[in-house]
């Protein structure tokens, strides 16, 4: 699989699309460099339904979600894959209008590792928190493996930290739906690899989550942005290979005298528009932290982007 990505950004905004029995999609009109087609909200079931990722605070999108319901249908649960501003803030208004409980792994920062919590507290990172939704707190916390059931639907929470520490995928079921469908949020998408930006993002946790999902036998992923992932295992294999290749590239690029994140980014991404280097630097920093945890790299002084990094 040389290039498995589907970069067709065309999308039908504000209308309900039936993907398979018991699953509808409504795409928010917020396309952009980080959201691609726009945030995709899923409606699971018929009758009493679950809404997964209501999206940003966007009145037009919330109205489109409500228009997607058939006469007599009601929202009985609101599920969150994670707390980024393009996925979760709409839950507050939707809950207020429907009385449905909001369910997720936890508030922003739940599940953060001790190392990443220190980076957050010390401000020793490259940003990434600008997308955080710290105001949305679930009414019900979902543990890994916990199953939520409703009127003809069910969803099993799969804790997949990496993109965010509180990220969940949902293995979903509905009447008439073939087994093996997963709502994958931002963990695995068909249009691009996932941003992993410390301290909210954790590369080692992300790789472990990829391998966990690889061990399953899922049929299809419906992500938070872009087209469905129709061969999940092949896509995960490609993304794991890509991340491992990047790690080796980083190790090879580390000079004997060491380098900080900015210098290393400039060396690795020399052929890339410098305007993209800040985002690339977050990726490099995430990989370096993972390599340190694996004992393959080391650093002098407190861990931060300005530290000097060496191959171990």
Secondary structure, 3 states (H helix, E strand, C coil): CCCCCCCCCCCCECCEEEEECCEEEEECCCCECCCECCCEEEEECCCEEEEECCCCCCHHHHHHHHHCCCCCCEEEEEECCCCECCCCCHHHHHHHHHCCEEEECCCCCCCCCHHHHHHHHHCCCCCCHHHECCCCCCCEECCCCCEEECCCEEEEEEECCCCCCCCEEEEEEECCCCCCEEEEECCCCCCCCCCCCCCCCCHHHHHHHHHHHHCCCCCEEEECCCCCECCHHHHHHHHHHHHHHHHHHHHHHCCCCCECHHHHHHHHCCCCCHHHHHHHHHHHHHHHHHHHHCCCEEEECCCCCCCEEEEC
